[in-house]
């Protein structure tokens, strides 16, 4: 997952892919997921970090949200096509 380590992300959520020159933006939640993926966190650890780090006023399906974010990253070739989160 060298590419993930090489992506630049600013505090404001601006992501730069030095391999393709593509740029993306994400919100604070996406940035938290991104940083957790860089650390090799499991799905469960990412979900817990989101619960701990954000004021969630409604019941949300964080597992689904994390999986959707990972799918977006795969779709934009920021993660390998075969990348799967461990539980």
N, C-alpha and C positions, 0 to 999 in steps of 0.2 A: 504494500500500500504506500509505496514511495510517493506516488502522485498526491495522495491526500496530505502527506507531510509537506510537500512542496507548494501547495496552494497557499496564497497569502489572503488573510482575512483581517479587515480593519475592525476597530471597536464599533464602528457604525454598521457593520454587516456587509461591507463591500468585499466580494470574493474575486480574486484574480487567479486565473489558471495560466501559469507561465509557459506551459507546453503549447497551448493553442492561442493564447492572447484573449480568450473569452473572459467576460466579466459577468458577475451575477450579484444580486443583493439578497439579503435575508434579514429577517427580524431577529429580535433577541432570543426567541425560542430556537430558531434555526441555528443561530450562532452557538447556542449551548449544546445542541445536538452535534453540530459540526465538531466542536472542541472535544466532546466526549468520544466521538468516533476516532479522532486523532489519538486519544489516549487508549483506544482499544476497549472501551467500555462495552459491556453487554447491554442488551435491550432493557433488562430489568434495572440495571444501574442507571441507564439514561433516563428511564421513566421516573425513578426515585429522585434523581437530580432535578428533573423538571418539577416534580411535586414539591421538593424542598426549596427550589429557587424562585418559583413564581407563585403569585397569588391567584390560585385557581378558584374562581367563585362558582363554577358549575361543574357537574360531573362531565368529564371528557374522557374519551378513549385514547389515552396517551400512547398505548402500544400501537394502535392503528396510525396515529399521527406520526410517530417515529418511523414506522414502516413506510408511510407515504413519503416522508422526507428523504429516506434512504433511496426509495425508488426514483425520486426526482434527481437525486445526485447520480444514481446509476444512469438514468436517461440522458443526463448532461455530461456523461463520461467523466464525472469527478470521482467515481468509485468504479471498480471493475464490474463488468456486467454480471459476473457470477457471485458478487459479494452478498453475503447473508449475515445478518446479526445473530449472535448466539444469545440464548435466553438467560 
